[in-house]
Amino acid sequence: MLTHKQMRAKALANTEVKTEFDQLADEFSLLDEFFKARAAQGLTQAQVAEKIGTTQSAVARMESGSGKHSPSLATLSKYAQALGCTLEVRLIRKSLTPKNSTARSSGAASRADGGL
C-alpha cells in the first residue's frame, strides 16, 4: 500500500493532474490557512460555525475545498473574525510573458499599471 506522500508524488507525475493541481494551489493554500488558524485557536468546526451563525457541515464544506461550494467574501470574513483574524484580499500582478507584452500597446500597459 502506498503512503499519502508516495501516492501524491505518483499522481503529480501525470502532467494533467499536475496542471490541475497547480491551478488550485492558491485555493488550497487559503483553505489550509483557515484550517491552521482554527487549530491554533483550539476551536472545532462546530464552535466556528456557532460564532459565524452557520452549521458545522457548512464549515466542513468550506474547509474541504470540494469545489462544490464557493463561500462568499462575507462568509470568509466572518470566519476570519471568529478566529481573531482579518481577511485580506489582494491583487498581485503576474509577470508579463513575451506573448502578453507584445499584444498590449504601451498606452494600455501604462493605464493598467497605473491603478495598482
Secondary structure, 3 states (H helix, E strand, C coil): CCCHHHHHHHHHCCHHHHHHHHHCHHHHHHHHHHHHHHHHHCCCHHHHHHHHCCCHHHHHHHHHCCCCCCCCHHHHHHHHHHCCCCCCCCCCCCCCCHHHHHHCCHHHHHHHHHCC
